[in-house]
Amino acid sequence: MITHGEDGFLEAVGDIPAHAARVVELLTDDDLHYRMSRAGRWNASERFCSDKIIPQYEKYYEDVVAAG
């Protein structure tokens, strides 16, 4: 769901210093913040738009029911 460095950051669970460093990076680098916010918004609207996702779920459920 997240591409590290493109539309978000992935750090180890519980690695608070790494998470904090990423937040500081986003707050202090306007270009990075702009690029990531645009990429995140695009990914959310393209990959998780209900108009696109619901038909995929419906097709999946139809396939499951048909397979019996």
DOVEX-440512 format. One record per residue: z, y, x of N, C-alpha, C in turn; residue in three letters; chain; residue number from 1. Coordinates in Angstrom, 3 decimals, decimal comma, always signed. Layout:
N
> n_w | n_v | n_u | ca_w | ca_v | ca_u | c_w | c_v | c_u | code | unit | pos
> Z | Y | X | Z | Y | X | Z | Y | X | ALA | A | NUM $
...
***
This chain:
68
> n_w | n_v | n_u | ca_w | ca_v | ca_u | c_w | c_v | c_u | code | unit | pos
> +0,000 | -1,187 | +0,810 | +0,000 | +0,000 | +0,000 | +0,000 | +1,252 | +0,854 | MET | A | 1 $
> +0,548 | +1,143 | +2,036 | +0,590 | +2,288 | +2,949 | -0,131 | +1,898 | +4,225 | ILE | A | 2 $
> -0,985 | +2,775 | +4,683 | -1,619 | +2,596 | +5,986 | -0,860 | +3,484 | +6,963 | THR | A | 3 $
> -0,157 | +2,840 | +7,889 | +0,705 | +3,556 | +8,823 | -0,073 | +4,651 | +9,558 | HIS | A | 4 $
> +0,474 | +5,864 | +9,489 | -0,125 | +6,986 | +10,176 | -1,263 | +7,653 | +9,437 | GLY | A | 5 $
> -1,687 | +7,041 | +8,332 | -2,788 | +7,620 | +7,554 | -2,288 | +8,268 | +6,266 | GLU | A | 6 $
> -1,549 | +7,492 | +5,472 | -1,015 | +8,035 | +4,219 | +0,492 | +7,806 | +4,108 | ASP | A | 7 $
> +1,084 | +7,480 | +5,201 | +2,533 | +7,262 | +5,246 | +2,926 | +6,651 | +6,578 | GLY | A | 8 $
> +4,186 | +6,369 | +6,700 | +4,703 | +5,734 | +7,908 | +5,460 | +4,480 | +7,524 | PHE | A | 9 $
> +5,368 | +3,484 | +8,349 | +6,120 | +2,243 | +8,166 | +7,066 | +2,079 | +9,343 | LEU | A | 10 $
> +8,323 | +2,039 | +9,045 | +9,349 | +1,840 | +10,070 | +10,223 | +0,676 | +9,635 | GLU | A | 11 $
> +10,920 | +0,120 | +10,567 | +11,795 | -1,016 | +10,269 | +12,891 | -0,596 | +9,290 | ALA | A | 12 $
> +13,207 | -1,515 | +8,394 | +14,285 | -1,262 | +7,443 | +15,573 | -1,000 | +8,214 | VAL | A | 13 $
> +16,232 | +0,074 | +7,850 | +17,506 | +0,407 | +8,477 | +17,396 | +1,208 | +9,756 | GLY | A | 14 $
> +16,179 | +1,473 | +10,223 | +16,009 | +2,245 | +11,458 | +16,049 | +3,736 | +11,105 | ASP | A | 15 $
> +17,246 | +4,211 | +10,860 | +17,444 | +5,582 | +10,409 | +16,898 | +6,610 | +11,402 | ILE | A | 16 $
> +17,109 | +6,442 | +12,710 | +16,535 | +7,415 | +13,648 | +15,007 | +7,497 | +13,560 | PRO | A | 17 $
> +14,345 | +6,374 | +13,377 | +12,882 | +6,384 | +13,269 | +12,451 | +7,087 | +11,984 | ALA | A | 18 $
> +13,143 | +6,795 | +10,885 | +12,819 | +7,459 | +9,620 | +13,034 | +8,970 | +9,741 | HIS | A | 19 $
> +14,141 | +9,350 | +10,335 | +14,448 | +10,775 | +10,496 | +13,400 | +11,461 | +11,370 | ALA | A | 20 $
> +12,970 | +10,788 | +12,423 | +11,955 | +11,361 | +13,312 | +10,646 | +11,587 | +12,564 | ALA | A | 21 $
> +10,290 | +10,679 | +11,677 | +9,053 | +10,835 | +10,899 | +9,163 | +12,004 | +9,933 | ARG | A | 22 $
> +10,324 | +12,159 | +9,320 | +10,515 | +13,286 | +8,409 | +10,387 | +14,602 | +9,167 | VAL | A | 23 $
> +11,025 | +14,667 | +10,332 | +10,931 | +15,875 | +11,149 | +9,475 | +16,124 | +11,540 | VAL | A | 24 $
> +8,773 | +15,067 | +11,902 | +7,360 | +15,192 | +12,275 | +6,542 | +15,780 | +11,126 | GLU | A | 25 $
> +6,757 | +15,275 | +9,920 | +6,018 | +15,793 | +8,763 | +6,392 | +17,234 | +8,431 | LEU | A | 26 $
> +7,646 | +17,579 | +8,639 | +8,098 | +18,928 | +8,318 | +7,685 | +19,969 | +9,359 | LEU | A | 27 $
> +7,363 | +19,520 | +10,552 | +7,044 | +20,462 | +11,625 | +5,560 | +20,475 | +12,004 | THR | A | 28 $
> +4,797 | +19,538 | +11,520 | +3,372 | +19,471 | +11,852 | +2,572 | +19,690 | +10,568 | ASP | A | 29 $
> +2,157 | +20,926 | +10,351 | +1,457 | +21,274 | +9,111 | +0,158 | +20,489 | +8,933 | ASP | A | 30 $
> -0,571 | +20,267 | +10,019 | -1,828 | +19,529 | +9,919 | -1,568 | +18,078 | +9,507 | ASP | A | 31 $
> -0,589 | +17,451 | +10,123 | -0,243 | +16,077 | +9,773 | +0,201 | +16,003 | +8,314 | LEU | A | 32 $
> +1,047 | +16,913 | +7,917 | +1,522 | +16,940 | +6,529 | +0,351 | +17,084 | +5,562 | HIS | A | 33 $
> -0,559 | +17,972 | +5,857 | -1,723 | +18,189 | +4,999 | -2,582 | +16,924 | +4,907 | TYR | A | 34 $
> -2,903 | +16,338 | +6,065 | -3,747 | +15,138 | +6,077 | -3,096 | +13,979 | +5,330 | ARG | A | 35 $
> -1,811 | +13,768 | +5,573 | -1,124 | +12,642 | +4,925 | -0,954 | +12,876 | +3,430 | MET | A | 36 $
> -0,662 | +14,090 | +3,036 | -0,494 | +14,341 | +1,607 | -1,818 | +14,174 | +0,871 | SER | A | 37 $
> -2,907 | +14,600 | +1,490 | -4,232 | +14,399 | +0,871 | -4,564 | +12,922 | +0,776 | ARG | A | 38 $
> -4,348 | +12,190 | +1,857 | -4,650 | +10,759 | +1,862 | -3,767 | +10,017 | +0,864 | ALA | A | 39 $
> -2,505 | +10,375 | +0,804 | -1,600 | +9,727 | -0,141 | -1,995 | +9,992 | -1,579 | GLY | A | 40 $
> -2,354 | +11,220 | -1,867 | -2,779 | +11,571 | -3,227 | -4,060 | +10,833 | -3,597 | ARG | A | 41 $
> -5,012 | +10,782 | -2,672 | -6,267 | +10,088 | -2,939 | -6,012 | +8,601 | -3,184 | TRP | A | 42 $
> -5,216 | +7,979 | -2,324 | -4,929 | +6,550 | -2,475 | -4,231 | +6,264 | -3,800 | ASN | A | 43 $
> -3,281 | +7,105 | -4,171 | -2,575 | +6,898 | -5,430 | -3,527 | +7,003 | -6,618 | ALA | A | 44 $
> -4,402 | +7,994 | -6,585 | -5,305 | +8,182 | -7,721 | -6,409 | +7,131 | -7,757 | SER | A | 45 $
> -6,831 | +6,640 | -6,620 | -7,910 | +5,649 | -6,580 | -7,402 | +4,219 | -6,731 | GLU | A | 46 $
> -6,289 | +3,909 | -6,109 | -5,815 | +2,530 | -6,088 | -4,863 | +2,191 | -7,223 | ARG | A | 47 $
> -4,228 | +3,190 | -7,804 | -3,200 | +2,911 | -8,801 | -3,415 | +3,642 | -10,119 | PHE | A | 48 $
> -4,586 | +4,174 | -10,318 | -4,929 | +4,856 | -11,566 | -4,925 | +3,828 | -12,706 | CYS | A | 49 $
> -4,229 | +4,134 | -13,779 | -4,116 | +3,169 | -14,875 | -5,481 | +2,821 | -15,475 | SER | A | 50 $
> -6,417 | +3,763 | -15,464 | -7,761 | +3,469 | -15,976 | -8,466 | +2,402 | -15,154 | ASP | A | 51 $
> -8,077 | +2,252 | -13,900 | -8,698 | +1,253 | -13,027 | -7,862 | -0,018 | -12,941 | LYS | A | 52 $
> -6,550 | +0,124 | -12,955 | -5,659 | -1,020 | -12,762 | -5,550 | -1,875 | -14,019 | ILE | A | 53 $
> -5,406 | -1,258 | -15,180 | -5,212 | -2,027 | -16,411 | -6,364 | -3,001 | -16,682 | ILE | A | 54 $
> -7,628 | -2,586 | -16,532 | -8,707 | -3,570 | -16,728 | -8,629 | -4,740 | -15,734 | PRO | A | 55 $
> -8,164 | -4,486 | -14,535 | -8,014 | -5,573 | -13,560 | -6,936 | -6,562 | -14,007 | GLN | A | 56 $
> -5,817 | -6,026 | -14,497 | -4,760 | -6,900 | -15,015 | -5,253 | -7,687 | -16,228 | TYR | A | 57 $
> -5,949 | -7,027 | -17,140 | -6,461 | -7,712 | -18,321 | -7,398 | -8,843 | -17,938 | GLU | A | 58 $
> -8,280 | -8,591 | -16,988 | -9,208 | -9,628 | -16,523 | -8,445 | -10,790 | -15,910 | LYS | A | 59 $
> -7,438 | -10,486 | -15,118 | -6,631 | -11,526 | -14,494 | -5,953 | -12,388 | -15,568 | TYR | A | 60 $
> -5,328 | -11,741 | -16,563 | -4,647 | -12,483 | -17,622 | -5,637 | -13,334 | -18,430 | TYR | A | 61 $
> -6,814 | -12,783 | -18,680 | -7,843 | -13,557 | -19,387 | -8,238 | -14,787 | -18,574 | GLU | A | 62 $
> -8,385 | -14,641 | -17,278 | -8,735 | -15,756 | -16,412 | -7,644 | -16,832 | -16,408 | ASP | A | 63 $
> -6,390 | -16,373 | -16,372 | -5,261 | -17,312 | -16,370 | -5,213 | -18,093 | -17,688 | VAL | A | 64 $
> -5,365 | -17,385 | -18,805 | -5,329 | -18,030 | -20,099 | -6,507 | -19,012 | -20,232 | VAL | A | 65 $
> -7,682 | -18,608 | -19,783 | -8,864 | -19,462 | -19,882 | -8,723 | -20,718 | -19,028 | ALA | A | 66 $
> -8,010 | -20,601 | -17,897 | -7,827 | -21,747 | -17,007 | -6,839 | -22,748 | -17,611 | ALA | A | 67 $
> -6,044 | -22,272 | -18,566 | -5,143 | -23,101 | -19,321 | -4,088 | -23,754 | -18,564 | GLY | A | 68 $
***
